Amino acid sequence: MGAFSAGVAVEVCQARVEGDRLACGEGVRLAADLLDLFAFSGTPEYVASQAGAVFDAGASRVEFGTPHGLTPRGGIDLLGRRVLPLLRR
């Protein structure tokens, strides 16, 4: 199997977590299990486990596309310092 990547156009908003759902603006609620189908999100440990599952399924490469977090710099820092070390094999 080759690389896994998904591109999804999403309205930019200030998101917040409400229980097991991601809330974005008025009336928009996305269940965490639905979000997992098309995006890596969550703690660095959870993102690493999501990416690890893709590798375990046979992918040779995982790409972390935008958005990278609440801020681009902060998200890239988390990827480099906390996610990628967990994926080294």
C-alpha positions as CSV (number, residue, x, y, z in Angstrom):
1,M,0.0,0.0,0.0
2,G,1.3,3.5,-0.7
3,A,1.0,6.8,1.1
4,F,-2.1,7.8,3.0
5,S,-3.3,11.4,2.7
6,A,-6.6,13.1,2.7
7,G,-7.5,16.6,1.8
8,V,-10.7,18.1,3.3
9,A,-11.8,21.7,2.9
10,V,-13.1,22.9,6.3
11,E,-14.4,26.2,7.3
12,V,-11.9,27.9,9.6
13,C,-13.3,28.5,13.0
14,Q,-12.4,28.6,16.7
15,A,-13.0,25.0,17.8
16,R,-13.6,23.7,21.2
17,V,-14.1,20.2,22.7
18,E,-17.4,19.4,24.3
19,G,-17.3,15.9,25.7
20,D,-16.6,13.6,22.8
21,R,-17.5,16.1,20.2
22,L,-15.7,18.9,18.4
23,A,-17.8,22.1,18.4
24,C,-17.2,24.8,15.8
25,G,-19.4,27.8,15.6
26,E,-23.1,27.7,16.1
27,G,-24.8,24.3,15.7
28,V,-21.9,22.5,14.1
29,R,-21.0,19.3,16.1
30,L,-18.7,16.6,14.9
31,A,-18.5,13.3,16.8
32,A,-14.9,12.3,17.6
33,D,-15.2,8.9,15.9
34,L,-16.4,10.6,12.7
35,L,-13.5,13.1,12.8
36,D,-11.1,10.2,13.1
37,L,-12.3,8.9,9.7
38,F,-10.7,11.9,7.8
39,A,-8.3,13.7,10.1
40,F,-5.6,13.1,12.7
41,S,-6.5,15.1,15.8
42,G,-6.1,15.0,19.5
43,T,-3.2,14.8,21.9
44,P,0.2,14.1,20.4
45,E,0.1,10.6,21.7
46,Y,-3.3,10.0,20.1
47,V,-2.1,11.5,16.8
48,A,0.9,9.2,16.9
49,S,-1.4,6.2,17.5
50,Q,-3.6,7.2,14.6
51,A,-0.6,7.5,12.3
52,G,0.9,4.2,13.7
53,A,-2.3,2.4,12.8
54,V,-2.0,3.7,9.2
55,F,1.6,2.3,9.1
56,D,0.4,-1.0,10.7
57,A,-2.2,-1.3,7.9
58,G,0.6,-1.2,5.3
59,A,1.3,2.4,4.4
60,S,4.9,3.3,3.7
61,R,4.3,7.0,4.3
62,V,2.0,9.3,6.3
63,E,1.7,13.0,5.5
64,F,0.6,15.5,8.1
65,G,-1.2,18.2,6.1
66,T,-2.6,21.5,7.3
67,P,-4.0,22.6,9.6
68,H,-1.3,21.6,12.0
69,G,-3.0,22.8,15.2
70,L,-4.4,25.9,16.9
71,T,-1.4,27.8,15.4
72,P,0.8,26.6,12.5
73,R,4.0,27.1,14.5
74,G,2.7,25.3,17.6
75,G,1.3,22.4,15.6
76,I,4.5,21.8,13.7
77,D,6.4,22.0,17.0
78,L,4.1,19.4,18.5
79,L,4.6,17.1,15.5
80,G,8.4,17.4,15.6
81,R,8.9,17.2,19.3
82,R,6.1,14.9,20.5
83,V,4.5,13.0,17.6
84,L,7.4,11.9,15.4
85,P,9.5,10.5,18.2
86,L,6.7,8.2,19.0
87,L,6.6,6.9,15.4
88,R,10.3,6.1,15.1
89,R,10.8,2.4,14.7
